[in-house]
Structures are given as structure tokens and as C-alpha cells.
């Protein structure tokens, strides 16, 4: 049974850092591009970042570029999202998923586009990131 488990969320203050983890079981992450998405109630799921199977192949939404870093540890079958300099607009439930159609991130207009969410599968339950005011 395939299972993706996100973790690492929590209550933090603006400017703080977090590292989110996406651990997979029953599935080898290293063969697919992996995406991180986030969603707040009442809004569409938003693409945040993507990491491909090749070194250096990553995409970032403009809103997180320079603050978020995606990485993968194939030995641990885990993908990470390092979040730095948290902003008040970052709180959301963060999800990871595998793009079963691509090994490479194909640019933000595709890999992080909600219109291409159908390419992703094995969504985890998400991890909540909350920023205190």
C-alpha cells in the first residue's frame, strides 16, 4: 500500500524557519518528480515547489522563491521543504504528491499549475503550518 506522510508543520512566528518532510512507503520517490502544494480553507490548492529526479531540477512559485528550498534524500525515500523567513501569507496545510507523468519539473506553468493537479497522485494527509500574529 502506497502512503505519503507529511510532517514538520507547527505554530511559528513570522520570520521563523521550518523543515517539512514527505516520507513515502510502498513507493520509490526517486523515479518521479515530487511536488509540494498548500491549501487554505476556501481557496484552490496552490503549487509551491517541485523537485525532479535530476540534480538541480526544481521549480518554485514566485511567492516562495528565495525562501523555500526543496530537496530529496533518495536513501531515506523522503522529500523535504525547507521554509525560511515565514511570512503571514504562508500558513496553510502543506501536501506532497508524486507526479506520475513526469520525472522532471516542467516549469511553474505546468508542474505547479492547479490545472495539472491530475498528474499528481498519492496525496498525504498534509501538515499544518500556522503563523502566530
C-alpha positions in Angstrom: 0.0 0.0 0.0 1.4 3.4 -1.0 1.4 6.0 1.7 2.8 9.5 1.8 3.2 11.1 5.2 3.9 14.8 5.6 5.3 16.1 8.9 7.1 19.1 10.4 4.4 21.7 10.5 3.6 23.7 13.5 2.9 27.1 15.1 5.7 29.5 14.4 6.3 33.2 14.3 6.8 35.4 11.2 10.5 35.1 10.1 10.9 31.7 11.6 12.0 28.6 9.7 10.5 25.1 9.4 11.5 21.9 7.6 8.7 19.9 6.2 9.2 16.2 5.4 7.4 14.0 2.9 8.1 10.3 3.6 6.9 7.6 1.3 6.3 4.0 1.9 5.4 1.4 -0.7 6.6 3.7 -3.4 10.0 4.8 -4.7 10.2 8.6 -4.8 13.4 8.7 -6.8 11.7 7.7 -10.0 9.2 10.6 -10.1 9.0 14.4 -9.8 7.6 15.3 -6.4 5.5 18.4 -5.7 4.7 20.3 -2.6 1.4 22.2 -2.5 -0.5 24.2 0.0 -4.1 25.0 0.7 -6.1 27.2 2.9 -9.8 26.8 3.5 -12.0 28.1 0.7 -9.1 28.5 -1.7 -7.7 26.4 -4.5 -4.7 24.2 -3.8 -1.6 26.1 -4.7 1.6 24.7 -6.2 4.6 25.6 -4.1 7.6 23.7 -5.3 8.7 20.7 -7.4 11.8 18.6 -7.5 12.7 16.3 -10.4 14.8 13.2 -10.4 17.8 15.0 -11.8 20.1 17.2 -9.6 19.2 20.8 -9.8 15.8 20.3 -11.5 13.4 22.3 -9.3 10.6 24.8 -9.6 9.3 27.3 -7.2 6.3 29.5 -7.1 7.2 33.2 -7.3 5.7 33.7 -3.8 8.2 31.4 -2.2 11.3 31.8 -4.4 14.4 32.6 -2.4 12.8 31.5 0.9 11.8 27.8 0.3 14.2 25.1 -0.7 13.1 21.7 -1.9 15.3 18.6 -1.7 15.2 14.9 -1.8 17.0 12.1 0.0 16.5 9.0 -2.1 18.2 6.8 0.5 15.5 7.9 3.0 12.8 7.9 0.4 11.9 11.4 1.6 11.5 14.8 0.1 11.9 18.0 2.2 10.7 21.5 2.0 12.9 24.0 3.9 10.9 27.1 4.7 12.8 30.2 5.8 11.6 33.7 6.6 8.0 32.6 7.1 5.5 35.3 6.0 1.9 35.8 7.3 0.7 34.6 3.9 2.4 31.2 4.3 0.1 29.5 6.7 -1.7 26.6 5.1 -2.0 22.8 5.1 1.0 21.6 3.1 0.8 18.5 1.0 3.2 16.5 -1.1 2.4 14.2 -4.0 4.1 12.3 -6.8 3.8 13.4 -10.4 3.2 10.0 -12.1 3.6 11.6 -15.6 7.0 13.3 -15.2 10.4 12.7 -13.9 11.3 16.4 -14.5 9.7 19.5 -13.2 8.5 21.2 -16.3 8.3 24.8 -15.2 5.9 26.5 -12.9 3.2 26.9 -15.6 2.9 23.1 -15.7 4.4 21.5 -12.6 2.8 23.9 -10.1 -0.3 24.8 -12.1 -3.6 23.7 -10.4 -4.8 22.7 -13.9 -2.2 20.0 -13.8 -3.1 18.6 -10.4 -4.4 15.5 -12.2 -0.8 14.5 -12.9 -0.2 14.0 -9.2 -1.2 11.1 -7.0 -0.7 9.6 -3.6 -1.5 12.8 -1.7 -0.7 12.6 2.0 -2.9 14.0 4.8 -1.0 17.2 4.9 0.8 19.1 7.7 -0.5 22.3 9.1 1.7 25.4 9.2 0.4 28.2 11.3 2.0 31.6 11.8 1.2 33.4 15.1 0.4 37.0 14.8 
